[in-house]
Every structure is written in structure tokens, then in C-alpha cells.
Amino acid sequence: MQSGRPSAVLFDVDGTLIDDAYSVAAALRSFHTRHGDTLALSFEELRLRWRELLNLHFTRYLAGEISMQEQRRARILDLFRSTKLNLTSAGADAVFAVYEQRYRESWIAFPDAVPALSALGGYELAVLTNGDLAQQTQKLQATGLASYFRSIFASSEMGCSKPHPEAFVASCSRLGVDPRCCVYVGDSLDLDVRGSASAGLMSIWLDRGRSDSALEVGFQVIHSLAELPALMGADSRD
């Protein structure tokens, strides 16, 4: 850890606390069973196309160009554009709703999340996530994590998103802590780690996949949240 005594820890959600990849895969398998023949895509092709469209339209949502529902609709319309279904907006919304139901049913916390959060009780804990506040709050509630956090901050209600420094600074301000006394933990090197570092926070990269570049990034790296309490010196706090 860097010098100084941290008093608060901010967490990313998807990929850090919640196994979003598992939920997406479960929902996509159900989606592929229903629509794979129509789309003429293998499951792997669907998975790659889904990620491509998510990156495209969710970025537009974060930029304020379209609403959350509009980005969902745009992904479905683009996905089915080459078929003969001629989906209307309402039809696209209905298709996405079926996917979303399975996605919600598959929300699950990483097994290292609760033990780590429990061990960090001496710190102010909060969440800063890109996305819709209502859905991200529901996700934390459904997985039993919400009660560990004093606050849940999301780009939908903050007016800015990660990796912009303003998102991190504003979160610290709402918590009443100096950014230099706040740790940010996330799985995205660019959005979470470099973004929080640019705002003056102490940054920890949760590299669950054990990237080959982990030793070269110049940031503190952990591979499991189980490593976090000892790194924070939680055992030594009053």
C-alpha cells in the first residue's frame, strides 16, 4: 500500500464483487436456445457479438447519448438486423426482457466478497459503479452485499462515469473523505485503477485472471478479495 492511512474503501461491482460474467453467460445460453437458429449464430459467435454490441451501446449510454432502455433496445435491434423478423422497438424490448429475467436470476457474488467485506468493518465502505443505480442496488441486495456499504454511487445519478476523475472525487466528497485517504478496488485496469489513480485515490487492481502484465502496471495487484484485508492492515485496526 501507499503511504498514508486510508479510512474508506470504494469498490467496483461487476467483475469485482459480483460474477457478472457468470450471469451473462447463463442468460445468453438461454437466449441462444431460443434465438440461436433465427440468428444463425453459434453460442460463441453470439457471445462475441453480444459483447461487441454491449461495448458499443453501453458506451453511448454512459456518454448520455441514450437512455438505459434505449441502449438495451439498440443492442437487440442490431443483433437481429440481418434476420427477417423486422422487430419493432416494442418487440426488441420484449426480447430483451426475457434475457434480463434470466440474467437477474443468475446474479451471484464471488465467494471471496462477503469474507473480505466482513473483515473490513473498520473502514467506511461504499460502491462506485458505472450503470443504473436501481439495477446495481438490486444486484447488491439480491446477493446479500448491500448491507456492507454505507453508500452506493452509480453513474446514472452522478452525472459522470468511470474513468473520469470527477466520478471518484465526487464519491469521496459524498463520503466526507479525502481522496488520498480512500482506496479503490476494481477489476478494470483502465476504468477502475487508472481512473481512480488519476483522481488521487490509492488504487488496487483485482486481477482475477492473473494477467501477464500484472507485474508491469505499477499498481498494487491482488488476485482475490481474500488478499485485501491483510493488505489494508484490517487486522491491526481498532
Buried (B, 14 or more C-beta within 10 A) or exposed (E): EEEEEBBBBBBBBBBBBBBBEEBBBBBBBBBBEEBBEEBEBEBEEBBEBBEEBBEEBBEBBBEEEBEBEBBBBBBBBBBBEEEEBEBEEEBBBEBBEBBBEBBBEBBBBBEBBBEBBEBBEBBBBBBBBBBBBEBBBBBBEBBEBBEBBEBBBBBBEBEBBBBBBBBBBBBBEBBEBBBBBBBBBBBBBEBBBBBBBBBBBBBBBBBBEEBEEBEEBEBBBBBEBBBBBEEBEBEEEE
